[in-house]
Amino acid sequence: SKSPSAELVIPTPPLPGEQILANYASPVSRPEDDLSMMAHAFSNLTLLIKGDAPFRMGANEEFAAALLGKNRDQLRFLPDVHRCLNAQGQLVDRWMTPLFFHVNERSRIDIRSAGPDRQMWTEDDLHRRYDGQFLHGEDLNPPSLSR
């Protein structure tokens, strides 16, 4: 007779977001890499879900929900538990602070991390523009008009 532990277990392949965000917030990546990986995950999601409004873009929770399958095609990109998600269903940086998303257009999304001080809108924030450029420190604030 067969023993119950002899059943064949077929591993499920990783979800697309798991592959893209495999090194997110890990010791082998930098905070800039984390934001680039997050941007890459969203560009892939919007490529796979055709049409003008693949998911709601605005609050952090809407971006997180889209990766968890709450999008027009119900395409799941991440499992419910991942190091880029907190218990409140928000996307977080490596310091567990919710990310800030600014949508210019569907394909032009800026992502901002509060940085190590965990306070948004301070000089240690890290801001990734939609075009892949990063702003740090003094560059985070708009230039003054009194130059």
FIKOLZA-1660 file (N, C-alpha, C; in steps of 0.1 Angstrom, whole numbers, plus 5000, padded with zeros to 4 digits):
% residues 147
   i   px   py   pz ch aa at
   1 5008 4988 5000  A  S  N
   1 5000 5000 5000  A  S CA
   1 5009 5013 5000  A  S  C
   2 5003 5023 4994  A  K  N
   2 5011 5036 4993  A  K CA
   2 5010 5043 5007  A  K  C
   3 5021 5050 5010  A  S  N
   3 5020 5058 5022  A  S CA
   3 5015 5072 5018  A  S  C
   4 5008 5079 5027  A  P  N
   4 5002 5091 5023  A  P CA
   4 5013 5102 5020  A  P  C
   5 5025 5101 5025  A  S  N
   5 5035 5111 5023  A  S CA
   5 5041 5109 5009  A  S  C
   6 5038 5099 5002  A  A  N
   6 5044 5096 4989  A  A CA
   6 5037 5104 4977  A  A  C
   7 5027 5112 4981  A  E  N
   7 5020 5119 4971  A  E CA
   7 5029 5129 4964  A  E  C
   8 5027 5131 4951  A  L  N
   8 5035 5140 4943  A  L CA
   8 5030 5154 4945  A  L  C
   9 5039 5163 4950  A  V  N
   9 5036 5177 4952  A  V CA
   9 5043 5185 4940  A  V  C
  10 5034 5191 4932  A  I  N
  10 5039 5199 4921  A  I CA
  10 5040 5214 4926  A  I  C
  11 5052 5219 4927  A  P  N
  11 5053 5233 4931  A  P CA
  11 5046 5243 4921  A  P  C
  12 5040 5253 4926  A  T  N
  12 5034 5263 4918  A  T CA
  12 5045 5273 4913  A  T  C
  13 5044 5277 4901  A  P  N
  13 5055 5286 4897  A  P CA
  13 5052 5300 4904  A  P  C
  14 5063 5307 4906  A  P  N
  14 5061 5320 4912  A  P CA
  14 5053 5330 4904  A  P  C
  15 5046 5338 4911  A  L  N
  15 5038 5349 4904  A  L CA
  15 5047 5359 4897  A  L  C
  16 5043 5366 4887  A  P  N
  16 5052 5375 4880  A  P CA
  16 5058 5386 4890  A  P  C
  17 5050 5391 4899  A  G  N
  17 5056 5401 4908  A  G CA
  17 5066 5395 4918  A  G  C
  18 5064 5382 4921  A  E  N
  18 5074 5376 4930  A  E CA
  18 5088 5375 4923  A  E  C
  19 5088 5373 4910  A  Q  N
  19 5100 5372 4903  A  Q CA
  19 5107 5386 4902  A  Q  C
  20 5098 5396 4898  A  I  N
  20 5103 5409 4897  A  I CA
  20 5108 5415 4910  A  I  C
  21 5101 5412 4921  A  L  N
  21 5104 5418 4934  A  L CA
  21 5112 5408 4943  A  L  C
  22 5119 5398 4937  A  A  N
  22 5126 5388 4944  A  A CA
  22 5136 5393 4954  A  A  C
  23 5143 5404 4950  A  N  N
  23 5153 5410 4959  A  N CA
  23 5149 5423 4966  A  N  C
  24 5136 5425 4966  A  Y  N
  24 5131 5438 4972  A  Y CA
  24 5134 5438 4986  A  Y  C
  25 5140 5449 4991  A  A  N
  25 5143 5452 5005  A  A CA
  25 5152 5441 5011  A  A  C
  26 5161 5435 5002  A  S  N
  26 5170 5425 5007  A  S CA
  26 5184 5431 5009  A  S  C
  27 5193 5424 5016  A  P  N
  27 5206 5429 5018  A  P CA
  27 5214 5431 5005  A  P  C
  28 5210 5424 4994  A  V  N
  28 5217 5424 4981  A  V CA
  28 5212 5436 4972  A  V  C
  29 5202 5443 4977  A  S  N
  29 5197 5454 4969  A  S CA
  29 5198 5467 4976  A  S  C
  30 5198 5478 4969  A  R  N
  30 5199 5492 4974  A  R CA
  30 5184 5497 4975  A  R  C
  31 5182 5507 4983  A  P  N
  31 5168 5513 4983  A  P CA
  31 5164 5518 4969  A  P  C
  32 5174 5523 4961  A  E  N
  32 5171 5527 4947  A  E CA
  32 5166 5515 4939  A  E  C
  33 5173 5504 4941  A  D  N
  33 5169 5492 4934  A  D CA
  33 5155 5488 4937  A  D  C
  34 5151 5489 4950  A  D  N
  34 5137 5486 4954  A  D CA
  34 5127 5494 4947  A  D  C
  35 5129 5507 4946  A  L  N
  35 5119 5515 4938  A  L CA
  35 5119 5512 4924  A  L  C
  36 5131 5509 4918  A  S  N
  36 5131 5505 4904  A  S CA
  36 5124 5491 4902  A  S  C
  37 5125 5482 4911  A  M  N
  37 5118 5469 4910  A  M CA
  37 5103 5472 4911  A  M  C
  38 5099 5481 4920  A  M  N
  38 5085 5484 4921  A  M CA
  38 5079 5490 4908  A  M  C
  39 5087 5499 4903  A  A  N
  39 5082 5505 4890  A  A CA
  39 5082 5495 4879  A  A  C
  40 5091 5486 4879  A  H  N
  40 5091 5475 4869  A  H CA
  40 5079 5466 4870  A  H  C
  41 5075 5463 4883  A  A  N
  41 5063 5455 4885  A  A CA
  41 5051 5462 4879  A  A  C
  42 5050 5475 4882  A  F  N
  42 5038 5482 4877  A  F CA
  42 5038 5483 4861  A  F  C
  43 5050 5485 4856  A  S  N
  43 5050 5486 4841  A  S CA
  43 5046 5473 4835  A  S  C
  44 5050 5462 4841  A  N  N
  44 5046 5449 4836  A  N CA
  44 5032 5446 4837  A  N  C
  45 5026 5450 4849  A  L  N
  45 5012 5448 4851  A  L CA
  45 5004 5456 4841  A  L  C
  46 5008 5469 4838  A  T  N
  46 5000 5477 4829  A  T CA
  46 5002 5472 4815  A  T  C
  47 5013 5465 4812  A  L  N
  47 5015 5459 4798  A  L CA
  47 5006 5447 4797  A  L  C
  48 5004 5439 4807  A  L  N
  48 4996 5427 4806  A  L CA
  48 4981 5429 4806  A  L  C
  49 4977 5440 4813  A  I  N
  49 4963 5443 4814  A  I CA
  49 4960 5454 4804  A  I  C
  50 4954 5451 4793  A  K  N
  50 4952 5460 4782  A  K CA
  50 4941 5470 4785  A  K  C
  51 4942 5481 4778  A  G  N
  51 4931 5491 4780  A  G CA
  51 4936 5504 4787  A  G  C
  52 4926 5513 4788  A  D  N
  52 4930 5526 4793  A  D CA
  52 4931 5526 4809  A  D  C
  53 4922 5519 4815  A  A  N
  53 4922 5519 4830  A  A CA
  53 4923 5505 4836  A  A  C
  54 4935 5499 4836  A  P  N
  54 4937 5485 4840  A  P CA
  54 4934 5484 4855  A  P  C
  55 4936 5494 4863  A  F  N
  55 4933 5494 4877  A  F CA
  55 4933 5508 4882  A  F  C
  56 4927 5510 4894  A  R  N
  56 4927 5524 4900  A  R CA
  56 4940 5528 4904  A  R  C
  57 4944 5540 4900  A  M  N
  57 4957 5545 4904  A  M CA
  57 4955 5558 4912  A  M  C
  58 4961 5557 4924  A  G  N
  58 4959 5569 4933  A  G CA
  58 4966 5566 4946  A  G  C
  59 4958 5561 4955  A  A  N
  59 4963 5558 4969  A  A CA
  59 4972 5545 4968  A  A  C
  60 4981 5544 4978  A  N  N
  60 4990 5533 4979  A  N CA
  60 4981 5520 4979  A  N  C
  61 4970 5520 4987  A  E  N
  61 4962 5508 4988  A  E CA
  61 4957 5503 4974  A  E  C
  62 4954 5512 4965  A  E  N
  62 4949 5509 4952  A  E CA
  62 4960 5502 4944  A  E  C
  63 4972 5507 4945  A  F  N
  63 4983 5500 4938  A  F CA
  63 4986 5486 4944  A  F  C
  64 4985 5485 4957  A  A  N
  64 4987 5472 4963  A  A CA
  64 4976 5462 4959  A  A  C
  65 4964 5467 4959  A  A  N
  65 4953 5458 4955  A  A CA
  65 4954 5453 4941  A  A  C
  66 4959 5462 4932  A  A  N
  66 4961 5458 4918  A  A CA
  66 4971 5447 4917  A  A  C
  67 4982 5447 4925  A  L  N
  67 4992 5437 4924  A  L CA
  67 4986 5424 4930  A  L  C
  68 4976 5425 4939  A  L  N
  68 4971 5413 4946  A  L CA
  68 4959 5407 4938  A  L  C
  69 4956 5413 4926  A  G  N
  69 4946 5407 4917  A  G CA
  69 4934 5415 4916  A  G  C
  70 4933 5426 4923  A  K  N
  70 4921 5435 4921  A  K CA
  70 4923 5445 4910  A  K  C
  71 4923 5439 4898  A  N  N
  71 4925 5447 4886  A  N CA
  71 4915 5443 4876  A  N  C
  72 4914 5449 4865  A  R  N
  72 4903 5446 4855  A  R CA
  72 4903 5431 4851  A  R  C
  73 4915 5425 4849  A  D  N
  73 4916 5411 4844  A  D CA
  73 4918 5401 4856  A  D  C
  74 4917 5406 4868  A  Q  N
  74 4919 5398 4880  A  Q CA
  74 4932 5390 4879  A  Q  C
  75 4942 5396 4874  A  L  N
  75 4955 5390 4873  A  L CA
  75 4963 5392 4886  A  L  C
  76 4967 5381 4892  A  R  N
  76 4974 5382 4905  A  R CA
  76 4989 5383 4902  A  R  C
  77 4995 5393 4907  A  F  N
  77 5009 5395 4905  A  F CA
  77 5018 5392 4918  A  F  C
  78 5011 5392 4929  A  L  N
  78 5018 5390 4942  A  L CA
  78 5010 5381 4951  A  L  C
  79 5016 5373 4960  A  P  N
  79 5008 5365 4970  A  P CA
  79 5004 5375 4981  A  P  C
  80 4995 5371 4989  A  D  N
  80 4990 5380 5000  A  D CA
  80 5001 5384 5010  A  D  C
  81 5011 5376 5011  A  V  N
  81 5022 5379 5020  A  V CA
  81 5035 5381 5012  A  V  C
  82 5041 5393 5013  A  H  N
  82 5053 5396 5006  A  H CA
  82 5060 5407 5014  A  H  C
  83 5073 5408 5013  A  R  N
  83 5080 5418 5021  A  R CA
  83 5078 5432 5017  A  R  C
  84 5071 5434 5005  A  C  N
  84 5068 5448 5001  A  C CA
  84 5054 5452 5006  A  C  C
  85 5047 5443 5013  A  L  N
  85 5034 5446 5018  A  L CA
  85 5033 5446 5033  A  L  C
  86 5026 5455 5039  A  N  N
  86 5024 5454 5053  A  N CA
  86 5010 5448 5056  A  N  C
  87 5007 5446 5069  A  A  N
  87 4995 5440 5073  A  A CA
  87 4982 5448 5070  A  A  C
  88 4984 5461 5067  A  Q  N
  88 4973 5470 5063  A  Q CA
  88 4970 5470 5048  A  Q  C
  89 4978 5462 5041  A  G  N
  89 4976 5461 5026  A  G CA
  89 4982 5473 5019  A  G  C
  90 4993 5478 5024  A  Q  N
  90 5000 5489 5018  A  Q CA
  90 5013 5484 5013  A  Q  C
  91 5018 5490 5002  A  L  N
  91 5032 5488 4997  A  L CA
  91 5041 5496 5005  A  L  C
  92 5052 5490 5010  A  V  N
  92 5061 5496 5019  A  V CA
  92 5075 5495 5014  A  V  C
  93 5084 5505 5019  A  D  N
  93 5098 5505 5016  A  D CA
  93 5105 5495 5026  A  D  C
  94 5118 5494 5025  A  R  N
  94 5126 5485 5033  A  R CA
  94 5125 5489 5048  A  R  C
  95 5121 5501 5051  A  W  N
  95 5119 5505 5065  A  W CA
  95 5105 5503 5070  A  W  C
  96 5097 5496 5062  A  M  N
  96 5083 5493 5065  A  M CA
  96 5074 5506 5066  A  M  C
  97 5078 5516 5058  A  T  N
  97 5070 5528 5057  A  T CA
  97 5062 5528 5044  A  T  C
  98 5049 5531 5044  A  P  N
  98 5042 5531 5031  A  P CA
  98 5048 5540 5021  A  P  C
  99 5049 5535 5009  A  L  N
  99 5054 5543 4997  A  L CA
  99 5043 5553 4993  A  L  C
 100 5048 5564 4987  A  F  N
 100 5039 5574 4982  A  F CA
 100 5040 5573 4966  A  F  C
 101 5028 5573 4960  A  F  N
 101 5027 5572 4945  A  F CA
 101 5021 5585 4940  A  F  C
 102 5028 5590 4930  A  H  N
 102 5022 5602 4923  A  H CA
 102 5021 5598 4908  A  H  C
 103 5008 5599 4904  A  V  N
 103 5005 5595 4890  A  V CA
 103 5004 5607 4882  A  V  C
 104 5013 5608 4872  A  N  N
 104 5013 5619 4862  A  N CA
 104 5004 5615 4851  A  N  C
 105 5006 5603 4846  A  E  N
 105 4998 5597 4835  A  E CA
 105 4999 5582 4838  A  E  C
 106 4991 5574 4831  A  R  N
 106 4991 5560 4833  A  R CA
 106 5005 5554 4833  A  R  C
 107 5014 5558 4824  A  S  N
 107 5027 5553 4823  A  S CA
 107 5038 5561 4829  A  S  C
 108 5033 5572 4837  A  R  N
 108 5043 5581 4843  A  R CA
 108 5040 5582 4858  A  R  C
 109 5045 5572 4865  A  I  N
 109 5042 5571 4880  A  I CA
 109 5055 5574 4887  A  I  C
 110 5055 5584 4896  A  D  N
 110 5067 5586 4905  A  D CA
 110 5064 5578 4918  A  D  C
 111 5075 5573 4924  A  I  N
 111 5074 5565 4937  A  I CA
 111 5084 5572 4947  A  I  C
 112 5079 5574 4959  A  R  N
 112 5087 5580 4969  A  R CA
 112 5087 5572 4982  A  R  C
 113 5099 5570 4987  A  S  N
 113 5102 5563 5000  A  S CA
 113 5105 5574 5010  A  S  C
 114 5101 5572 5022  A  A  N
 114 5104 5581 5033  A  A CA
 114 5118 5580 5038  A  A  C
 115 5125 5570 5034  A  G  N
 115 5139 5568 5038  A  G CA
 115 5141 5563 5052  A  G  C
 116 5153 5562 5056  A  P  N
 116 5156 5556 5069  A  P CA
 116 5150 5563 5081  A  P  C
 117 5147 5576 5080  A  D  N
 117 5141 5583 5092  A  D CA
 117 5126 5580 5093  A  D  C
 118 5120 5573 5083  A  R  N
 118 5106 5569 5082  A  R CA
 118 5096 5581 5082  A  R  C
 119 5101 5593 5079  A  Q  N
 119 5093 5605 5079  A  Q CA
 119 5093 5610 5064  A  Q  C
 120 5081 5611 5059  A  M  N
 120 5079 5615 5045  A  M CA
 120 5082 5630 5044  A  M  C
 121 5087 5635 5033  A  W  N
 121 5090 5649 5030  A  W CA
 121 5102 5654 5038  A  W  C
 122 5112 5646 5040  A  T  N
 122 5124 5651 5047  A  T CA
 122 5136 5648 5037  A  T  C
 123 5148 5653 5041  A  E  N
 123 5159 5653 5032  A  E CA
 123 5164 5639 5029  A  E  C
 124 5161 5628 5037  A  D  N
 124 5166 5615 5034  A  D CA
 124 5156 5607 5026  A  D  C
 125 5145 5613 5021  A  D  N
 125 5136 5606 5012  A  D CA
 125 5143 5602 4999  A  D  C
 126 5137 5592 4993  A  L  N
 126 5142 5588 4980  A  L CA
 126 5131 5588 4970  A  L  C
 127 5132 5595 4960  A  H  N
 127 5122 5598 4950  A  H CA
 127 5126 5592 4936  A  H  C
 128 5119 5582 4931  A  R  N
 128 5121 5577 4918  A  R CA
 128 5111 5583 4908  A  R  C
 129 5116 5591 4899  A  R  N
 129 5107 5597 4888  A  R CA
 129 5103 5586 4879  A  R  C
 130 5092 5588 4872  A  Y  N
 130 5087 5579 4861  A  Y CA
 130 5098 5576 4851  A  Y  C
 131 5107 5585 4848  A  D  N
 131 5117 5583 4838  A  D CA
 131 5129 5576 4843  A  D  C
 132 5129 5571 4855  A  G  N
 132 5140 5563 4861  A  G CA
 132 5150 5571 4868  A  G  C
 133 5149 5585 4868  A  Q  N
 133 5159 5593 4875  A  Q CA
 133 5155 5593 4890  A  Q  C
 134 5165 5595 4898  A  F  N
 134 5163 5596 4913  A  F CA
 134 5166 5610 4918  A  F  C
 135 5158 5614 4928  A  L  N
 135 5161 5627 4934  A  L CA
 135 5164 5624 4949  A  L  C
 136 5174 5630 4954  A  H  N
 136 5179 5628 4968  A  H CA
 136 5180 5642 4974  A  H  C
 137 5180 5642 4988  A  G  N
 137 5184 5654 4995  A  G CA
 137 5178 5667 4990  A  G  C
 138 5186 5677 4987  A  E  N
 138 5182 5690 4983  A  E CA
 138 5174 5690 4970  A  E  C
 139 5177 5680 4961  A  D  N
 139 5170 5679 4948  A  D CA
 139 5155 5675 4950  A  D  C
 140 5151 5670 4962  A  L  N
 140 5137 5666 4964  A  L CA
 140 5128 5678 4964  A  L  C
 141 5133 5689 4968  A  N  N
 141 5124 5701 4969  A  N CA
 141 5125 5709 4956  A  N  C
 142 5114 5715 4951  A  P  N
 142 5115 5723 4939  A  P CA
 142 5125 5734 4941  A  P  C
 143 5132 5738 4930  A  P  N
 143 5142 5749 4931  A  P CA
 143 5134 5762 4935  A  P  C
 144 5141 5770 4943  A  S  N
 144 5134 5783 4947  A  S CA
 144 5135 5792 4935  A  S  C
 145 5125 5802 4935  A  L  N
 145 5124 5811 4924  A  L CA
 145 5134 5823 4926  A  L  C
 146 5140 5824 4938  A  S  N
 146 5148 5836 4941  A  S CA
 146 5163 5834 4937  A  S  C
 147 5166 5826 4927  A  R  N
 147 5180 5824 4923  A  R CA
 147 5185 5835 4915  A  R  C
% end
